[in-house]
Amino acid sequence: MTAEITSPDASRSLLTAAAGGVISGILTPLLPALLDHILGVPGQLRISLIAVPFAVLVFVLVRRFSANPLWAAMLAAIITMIAFVCAVNAAIFIEAQTAGTATPMRYLLAGLTGGLVGAAVMALGIAVLPAGPRVAAAWWPMLTTGAFAGTLLALDNALGLDRTSFLYPVWQAAVSVRLVMILRRI
C-alpha cells in the first residue's frame, strides 16, 4: 500500500485531488453572494447549491478513480450536495445547543460535528454505489479527516471570515484526497 501511495502516478492523483479541493473550497464561500441575486431560492436548496463546486469535484473523482458508471458519479455529486446540507444543519444545531458557552468552543464543536456529518453522509452514500467500498474501515480515515478539518470553523469565526474561509479549502482538499485514496484501493 505504501509503495502504491508513493508512486508518481498516485502522488500526482492525490495532488490533483488536493488542488481541486482547494479550488472548490475557494469558490464555495463566494457562492452565497451570487445566490443572493437569484430571487426565490428556498433555504435548503440554496445551501445545496453552495456545494456545487465540491460536488463537481466529487463527480470527477468518482468517475476517474472508480469503476462506477456515469449515473453513479452523478449520484455521488448529488449525495455530496445532500451531505453539505446535512453538515451545515448539524453545525447550526450544535452551535445553538451550546449557547452560553464560550464562542470559540461553540464553533469548535459545531465545526467538528458538521465536518463529521458531512464526511459520514458522503461515505454512506458513496459506499452504496456499484463500485463503492462496502467495508466501514475503509471510510474511517475520511471521517476522522472531515471531523478534524471541520474544527477550522472556529478559526473562520475568530477571524471574522465571510467571503473567504480556511475551513472549505482545507476540508474539501483533505476529504477529496481521502476519497481518492479510498477509491484507488478498490
Backbone torsions as a table, in degrees:
resi	resn	phi	psi	omega
1	MET	NA	-43.1	-179.7
2	THR	-63.3	-40.6	178.9
3	ALA	-64.0	-34.7	179.2
4	GLU	-68.4	-40.2	-179.1
5	ILE	-69.6	-35.2	-177.2
6	THR	-86.2	-1.2	177.5
7	SER	-67.8	152.8	-178.1
8	PRO	-58.7	-40.2	-179.8
9	ASP	-65.8	-42.7	-179.8
10	ALA	-66.2	-43.3	179.2
11	SER	-62.3	-41.1	178.3
12	ARG	-64.4	-41.0	178.6
13	SER	-62.1	-43.0	-179.6
14	LEU	-68.6	-39.0	177.2
15	LEU	-66.0	-38.8	177.5
16	THR	-64.2	-43.1	178.0
17	ALA	-63.3	-42.4	179.0
18	ALA	-64.1	-43.4	178.5
19	ALA	-62.8	-41.7	176.4
20	GLY	-61.9	-39.0	178.1
21	GLY	-65.6	-39.5	178.2
22	VAL	-65.5	-44.5	-180.0
23	ILE	-63.6	-47.2	179.1
24	SER	-65.1	-33.3	178.0
25	GLY	-69.8	-28.0	175.2
26	ILE	-74.8	-37.4	-179.5
27	LEU	-73.0	-32.3	-174.5
28	THR	-55.4	-51.8	-178.9
29	PRO	-72.3	-9.6	177.8
30	LEU	-83.6	-21.5	-175.8
31	LEU	-67.8	-33.6	179.1
32	PRO	-56.4	-38.7	178.7
33	ALA	-64.3	-39.0	177.6
34	LEU	-67.9	-41.9	-179.0
35	LEU	-70.2	-21.5	176.7
36	ASP	-64.1	-24.5	179.7
37	HIS	-81.1	-13.8	177.3
38	ILE	-93.8	117.5	-176.9
39	LEU	-81.2	146.0	171.3
40	GLY	80.2	17.9	177.5
41	VAL	-86.8	116.4	-179.7
42	PRO	-62.1	158.6	-173.1
43	GLY	-55.4	-52.7	-176.9
44	GLN	-68.5	-37.5	176.5
45	LEU	-65.4	-39.0	178.5
46	ARG	-61.4	-44.2	178.8
47	ILE	-62.9	-42.1	-179.5
48	SER	-66.8	-33.1	178.2
49	LEU	-68.4	-26.7	177.2
50	ILE	-65.9	-25.5	-178.4
51	ALA	-84.2	1.0	-175.9
52	VAL	-56.0	-44.6	-179.8
53	PRO	-58.8	-42.9	179.6
54	PHE	-71.9	-34.3	177.4
55	ALA	-63.5	-38.8	177.3
56	VAL	-64.1	-42.3	177.9
57	LEU	-62.0	-44.5	178.7
58	VAL	-62.6	-40.5	176.2
59	PHE	-55.7	-49.1	-178.6
60	VAL	-63.7	-43.8	-178.2
61	LEU	-66.0	-44.1	179.8
62	VAL	-66.1	-39.1	179.9
63	ARG	-67.0	-41.6	-174.2
64	ARG	-80.6	-37.6	-170.9
65	PHE	-107.2	12.5	175.8
66	SER	-139.4	170.1	179.2
67	ALA	-92.2	19.9	-179.2
68	ASN	-72.0	144.4	175.4
69	PRO	-72.5	171.3	-178.0
70	LEU	-56.4	-43.7	-178.2
71	TRP	-63.2	-32.5	179.2
72	ALA	-71.2	-37.1	176.7
73	ALA	-66.0	-38.4	175.9
74	MET	-64.6	-40.6	177.7
75	LEU	-64.1	-37.8	176.7
76	ALA	-61.5	-38.1	177.5
77	ALA	-65.9	-41.9	178.1
78	ILE	-66.0	-41.1	176.8
79	ILE	-60.1	-38.1	178.4
80	THR	-63.2	-40.5	178.2
81	MET	-66.2	-39.4	176.6
82	ILE	-65.1	-41.7	179.0
83	ALA	-61.3	-38.2	178.8
84	PHE	-63.4	-44.3	178.4
85	VAL	-62.1	-44.6	178.7
86	CYS	-61.6	-41.4	-179.4
87	ALA	-65.3	-44.5	179.8
88	VAL	-64.1	-44.9	-179.8
89	ASN	-65.2	-38.4	177.7
90	ALA	-64.8	-42.9	179.3
91	ALA	-63.8	-41.9	178.2
92	ILE	-63.7	-42.3	-180.0
93	PHE	-62.1	-48.0	-178.9
94	ILE	-65.7	-39.5	178.6
95	GLU	-61.7	-40.2	178.5
96	ALA	-69.7	-35.8	-179.1
97	GLN	-71.4	-22.3	-178.3
98	THR	-100.5	20.6	177.9
99	ALA	-58.0	140.0	-178.7
100	GLY	100.6	-17.1	175.8
101	THR	-90.8	172.6	-179.7
102	ALA	-61.8	139.6	-177.2
103	THR	-55.4	-45.4	179.0
104	PRO	-59.6	-38.1	179.9
105	MET	-68.0	-39.5	177.8
106	ARG	-59.6	-47.1	-178.0
107	TYR	-72.9	-30.1	175.4
108	LEU	-64.1	-48.0	178.9
109	LEU	-67.5	-39.4	179.2
110	ALA	-65.0	-42.1	179.0
111	GLY	-67.2	-41.5	177.5
112	LEU	-59.5	-46.1	-179.7
113	THR	-67.2	-47.6	180.0
114	GLY	-60.9	-43.0	178.5
115	GLY	-63.0	-41.3	178.7
116	LEU	-67.9	-45.0	-179.5
117	VAL	-63.6	-43.5	179.3
118	GLY	-60.9	-46.1	179.4
119	ALA	-67.2	-37.3	-178.7
120	ALA	-67.8	-43.2	179.1
121	VAL	-65.3	-40.6	175.9
122	MET	-61.0	-46.8	-178.1
123	ALA	-61.3	-46.3	179.9
124	LEU	-62.5	-41.5	-179.0
125	GLY	-69.3	-44.4	-177.6
126	ILE	-74.2	-28.6	180.0
127	ALA	-65.0	-26.8	-178.8
128	VAL	-89.5	-1.8	175.5
129	LEU	-67.2	159.7	-176.0
130	PRO	-52.2	-41.1	-177.4
131	ALA	-107.0	15.9	179.7
132	GLY	-78.4	142.9	178.0
133	PRO	-67.3	132.5	-176.8
134	ARG	-98.2	0.8	-179.8
135	VAL	-88.8	123.1	-176.7
136	ALA	-60.3	-35.6	-178.0
137	ALA	-61.4	-27.0	179.4
138	ALA	-66.3	-26.5	-175.2
139	TRP	-92.4	-13.0	-177.0
140	TRP	-56.6	-42.5	178.9
141	PRO	-60.1	-38.0	178.9
142	MET	-68.6	-38.3	179.9
143	LEU	-66.5	-45.0	180.0
144	THR	-68.2	-39.0	177.5
145	THR	-62.5	-45.8	179.0
146	GLY	-61.5	-41.6	-179.6
147	ALA	-65.5	-49.4	-176.5
148	PHE	-70.2	-35.2	176.5
149	ALA	-69.0	-27.5	178.0
150	GLY	-63.6	-22.8	179.8
151	THR	-66.1	-12.9	176.9
152	LEU	-66.0	-10.4	174.0
153	LEU	-58.3	-36.3	177.9
154	ALA	-63.5	-38.9	178.1
155	LEU	-67.5	-43.3	177.2
156	ASP	-58.7	-42.8	179.7
157	ASN	-67.1	-43.1	-178.8
158	ALA	-62.5	-34.6	-179.7
159	LEU	-88.8	-5.7	179.2
160	GLY	66.8	38.0	-177.9
161	LEU	-82.8	125.6	177.3
162	ASP	-111.0	-59.6	-176.2
163	ARG	-89.3	-6.1	173.4
164	THR	-127.7	168.0	-176.0
165	SER	-161.9	145.8	167.9
166	PHE	-88.5	-32.2	-175.4
167	LEU	-58.3	-56.1	-172.2
168	TYR	-65.1	-48.5	179.1
169	PRO	-61.7	-42.0	-178.5
170	VAL	-70.1	-48.3	-178.1
171	TRP	-61.7	-48.3	-176.7
172	GLN	-68.1	-36.6	176.7
173	ALA	-66.6	-45.9	-177.8
174	ALA	-65.5	-44.2	-179.0
175	VAL	-69.4	-36.9	179.0
176	SER	-67.8	-36.4	175.5
177	VAL	-64.0	-44.9	178.0
178	ARG	-62.2	-39.5	179.0
179	LEU	-62.4	-43.6	178.3
180	VAL	-62.7	-42.1	178.8
181	MET	-61.1	-40.3	179.4
182	ILE	-68.2	-45.4	-177.6
183	LEU	-68.4	-31.6	179.2
184	ARG	-73.2	-20.8	178.6
185	ARG	-66.7	-28.8	-173.5
186	ILE	-64.7	NA	NA
